[in-house]
Amino acid sequence: MEDLSVGDSRLLDVDSRLVLPCSVNVRLCFTSADVIHRWALPSAGVKVDCVPGNLNSLVVNFPFVGLYYGQCSEICGANHRYMPILLEVTT
């Protein structure tokens, strides 16, 4: 816990955020290299399967600036419940 500063989120922060523009249609493509993953962003109502050999796509449009937290919601391997997703919507 000594690595956390005031305001940091434990098990929710990531090394690289996905940054998207506000109020713009963006097409996201999903696949996997190893096992089935489920890319879930509950605060945005998004859940997409990532299957090896398949390409799934989704068009999103975020009308509000902010941070959207999510996670891999599939039991796809050891410690995957700790695989966070952080999407940042900016102007």
Contact map, one row per residue, 1 for C-alpha under 8 A:
1111000000000000000000000000000000000000000000000000000000000000000000000000000000000000000
1111100000000000000000000000000000000000000000000000000000000000000000000000000000000000000
1111100000000000000000000000000000000000000000000000000000000000000000000000000000000000000
1111110111000000000000000000000000000000000000000000000000000000000000000000000000000000000
0111111100000000000000000000000000000000000000000000000000000000000000000000000000000000000
0001111100000000000000000000000000000000000000000000000000000000000000000000000000000000000
0000111110000000000000000000000000000000000000000000000000000000000000000000000000000000000
0001111111001000000000000000000000000000000000000000000000000000000000000000000000000000000
0001001111111000000000000000000000000000000000000000000000000000000000000000000000000000000
0001000111111000000000000000000000000000000000000000000000000000000000000000000000000000000
0000000011111000000000000000000000000000000000000000000000000000000000000000000001010000000
0000000011111100000000000000000000000000000000000000000000000000000011000000000000011100000
0000000111111110000000000000000000000000000000000000000000000000000000000000000000011100000
0000000000011111100000000000000000000000000000000000000000000000000000000000000000011100000
0000000000001111100000000000000000000000000000000000000000000000000000000000000000000000000
0000000000000111110000000000000000000000000000000000000000000000000000000000000000000000000
0000000000000111111000000000000000000000000000000000000000000000000000000000000000001111000
0000000000000001111100000000000000000000000000000000000000000000000000000000000000000111000
0000000000000000111110000000000000000000000000000000000000000000000000000000000000000011110
0000000000000000011111000100000000000000000000000000000000000000000000000000000000000011110
0000000000000000001111110000000000000000000000000000000000000100000000000000000000000000111
0000000000000000000111110000000000000000000000000000000000001111100000000000000000000000111
0000000000000000000011111000000000000000000000000000000000001111000000000000000000000000000
0000000000000000000011111100000000000000000000000000000000001100000000000000000000000000000
0000000000000000000000111110000000000000000000000000000000111000000000000000000000000000000
0000000000000000000100011111000000000000000000000000000000111000000000000000000000000000000
0000000000000000000000001111100000000000000000000000000011110000000000000000000000000000000
0000000000000000000000000111110000000000000000000000000011110000000000000000000000000000000
0000000000000000000000000011111000000000000000000000001111000000000000000000000000000000000
0000000000000000000000000001111100000000000000011100001110000000000000000000000000000000000
0000000000000000000000000000111110000000000000001111111100000000000000000000000000000000000
0000000000000000000000000000011111111000000000000111110000000000000000000000000000000000000
0000000000000000000000000000001111100000000000000001100000000000000000000000000000000000000
0000000000000000000000000000000111110000000000000001000000000000000000000000000000000000000
0000000000000000000000000000000111111000000000000011000000000000000000000001000000000000000
0000000000000000000000000000000101111100000000001111000000000000000000000101000000000000000
0000000000000000000000000000000100111110000000001110000000000000000000011111000000000000000
0000000000000000000000000000000000011111000000111100000000000000000000011100000000000000000
0000000000000000000000000000000000001111100001111100000000000000000001111000000000000000000
0000000000000000000000000000000000000111110001110000000000000000000001111000000000000000000
0000000000000000000000000000000000000011111111100000000000000000000111100000000000001000000
0000000000000000000000000000000000000001111111100000000000000000000011000000000000000000000
0000000000000000000000000000000000000000111111000000000000000000000111000000000000000000000
0000000000000000000000000000000000000000111111000000000000000000000100000000000000000000000
0000000000000000000000000000000000000000111111100000000000000000000000000000000000000000000
0000000000000000000000000000000000000011111111110000000000000000000000000000000000000000000
0000000000000000000000000000000000000111110011111000000000000000000000000000000000000000000
0000000000000000000000000000010000000111000001111100000100000000000000000000000000000000000
0000000000000000000000000000011000011110000000111110000100000000000000000000000000000000000
0000000000000000000000000000011100011110000000011111011100000000000000000000000000000000000
0000000000000000000000000000001100111000000000001111111000000000000000000000000000000000000
0000000000000000000000000000001111110000000000000111110000000000000000000000000000000000000
0000000000000000000000000000001110000000000000000011111000000000000000000000000000000000000
0000000000000000000000000000001100000000000000000111111100000000000000000000000000000000000
0000000000000000000000000000111000000000000000000110111110000000000000000000000000000000000
0000000000000000000000000000111000000000000000011100011111000000000000000000000000000000000
0000000000000000000000000011110000000000000000000000001111100000000000000000000000000000000
0000000000000000000000000011100000000000000000000000000111110000000000000000000000000000000
0000000000000000000000001111000000000000000000000000000011111000000000000000000000000000000
0000000000000000000000001111000000000000000000000000000001111100000000000000000000000000000
0000000000000000000001111100000000000000000000000000000000111110000000000000000000000000000
0000000000000000000011110000000000000000000000000000000000011111100000000000000000000000100
0000000000000000000001100000000000000000000000000000000000001111100000000000000000000000000
0000000000000000000001100000000000000000000000000000000000000111110000000000000000000000100
0000000000000000000001000000000000000000000000000000000000000111111000000000000000000001111
0000000000000000000000000000000000000000000000000000000000000001111100000000000000000001110
0000000000000000000000000000000000000000000000000000000000000000111110000000000000000111100
0000000000000000000000000000000000000000101100000000000000000000011111000000000000000111100
0000000000010000000000000000000000000000111000000000000000000000001111100000000000011110000
0000000000010000000000000000000000000011111000000000000000000000000111110000000000011100000
0000000000000000000000000000000000000011100000000000000000000000000011111000000011111000000
0000000000000000000000000000000000001111000000000000000000000000000001111100000111111000000
0000000000000000000000000000000000001111000000000000000000000000000000111110000010000000000
0000000000000000000000000000000000011100000000000000000000000000000000011111000110000000000
0000000000000000000000000000000000001000000000000000000000000000000000001111100110000000000
0000000000000000000000000000000000111000000000000000000000000000000000000111110100000000000
0000000000000000000000000000000000000000000000000000000000000000000000000011111100000000000
0000000000000000000000000000000000000000000000000000000000000000000000000001111110000000000
0000000000000000000000000000000000000000000000000000000000000000000000000000111111100000000
0000000000000000000000000000000000000000000000000000000000000000000000010111111111100000000
0000000000000000000000000000000000000000000000000000000000000000000000111110011111110000000
0000000000100000000000000000000000000000000000000000000000000000000000110000001111110000000
0000000000000000000000000000000000000000000000000000000000000000000000110000001111111000000
0000000000111100000000000000000000000000000000000000000000000000000011110000000011111100000
0000000000011100100000000000000000000000100000000000000000000000000011110000000000111110000
0000000000011100110000000000000000000000000000000000000000000000001111000000000000011111000
0000000000000000111100000000000000000000000000000000000000000000001110000000000000001111100
0000000000000000111100000000000000000000000000000000000000000000111100000000000000000111110
0000000000000000001111000000000000000000000000000000000000000101111100000000000000000011111
0000000000000000001111000000000000000000000000000000000000000000110000000000000000000001111
0000000000000000000011000000000000000000000000000000000000000000100000000000000000000000111
